[in-house]
Amino acid sequence: DDATYTRIGSAVTQSSGIFTLPATGIWHIYHNLHCYVSNAATRSFEGSIVVSTDSGSNWDTTAQGVGNLFDSNDHTTLNINCSSIVDVTNASTFRVKFTFYAVANTIVYGHTATSLTSAQFIRLGDT
């Protein structure tokens, strides 16, 4: 939602956290999570890109980012990122979602003026 956002062609759409790509082709999907945790002994985090080729009946984790921070009496932050290149052969049944897992109570940050937690979808070319 940044003011400088731009695209070529139709936009990726989202409903209830499930993303649909507008066209077939080879796509690069990038996902970044900005996490914060305070006063926790265990600080492990995991973010994933998960895709479905059959409208969400079955899911496949295509990329995963993992982070672990040291024990601290203070707050710590961490960025987790991962990317995947996928072949979308049928745009009407291809879906993407992002998952997050943390051992401790964790805040995942978003922001309207900069990409803290974000996703990028870039169509690289034809299948």
Long-range contacts (C-beta under 8 A, 24 or more apart in sequence): 1-112, 2-112, 2-113, 2-114, 2-115, 9-123, 12-121, 17-97, 17-98, 18-56, 18-95, 18-96, 18-97, 19-95, 19-96, 19-97, 19-119, 19-121, 20-91, 20-94, 20-95, 20-96, 21-88, 21-91, 21-94, 21-96, 21-121, 21-123, 22-91, 23-88, 23-91, 23-123, 24-88, 24-89, 24-90, 24-91, 24-126, 24-127, 25-87, 25-88, 25-123, 25-124, 25-125, 25-126, 25-127, 26-85, 26-86, 26-87, 26-88, 26-123, 26-124, 26-125, 26-126, 26-127, 27-85, 27-86, 27-87, 27-88, 27-121, 27-122, 27-123, 27-124, 28-83, 28-84, 28-85, 28-120, 28-121, 28-122, 28-124, 29-62, 29-63, 29-83, 29-84, 29-85, 29-86, 29-96, 29-119, 29-120, 29-121, 30-81, 30-82, 30-83, 30-119, 30-120, 30-122, 31-63, 31-65, 31-81, 31-82, 31-83, 31-98, 31-118, 31-119, 31-120, 32-79, 32-80, 32-81, 32-115, 32-116, 32-117, 32-118, 32-119, 33-65, 33-79, 33-80, 33-81, 33-100, 33-108, 33-117, 34-77, 34-78, 34-79, 34-108, 34-109, 34-110, 34-116, 34-117, 35-67, 35-77, 35-78, 35-79, 35-80, 35-102, 35-106, 35-107, 35-108, 35-109, 36-75, 36-76, 36-77, 36-106, 36-107, 36-108, 36-109, 37-69, 37-75, 37-76, 37-102, 37-104, 37-105, 37-106, 37-107, 38-74, 38-75, 38-76, 39-72, 39-73, 39-74, 39-75, 40-71, 40-103, 40-104, 40-105, 41-71, 41-104, 42-71, 42-103, 42-104, 43-68, 43-69, 43-70, 43-71, 43-72, 43-76, 43-78, 43-103, 43-104, 44-68, 44-102, 44-103, 44-104, 45-78, 45-80, 45-100, 45-101, 45-102, 45-103, 45-106, 46-80, 46-99, 46-100, 46-101, 46-102, 47-80, 47-81, 47-82, 47-98, 47-99, 47-100, 47-101, 48-82, 48-98, 48-99, 48-100, 49-82, 49-83, 49-84, 49-96, 49-98, 50-96, 50-97, 50-98, 50-99, 51-84, 51-86, 51-94, 51-95, 51-96, 52-93, 52-94, 52-95, 52-96, 52-97, 53-89, 53-90, 53-93, 53-94, 54-93, 55-93, 55-95, 56-95, 59-97, 61-99, 62-86, 85-124, 87-127, 88-127, 89-127, 96-121
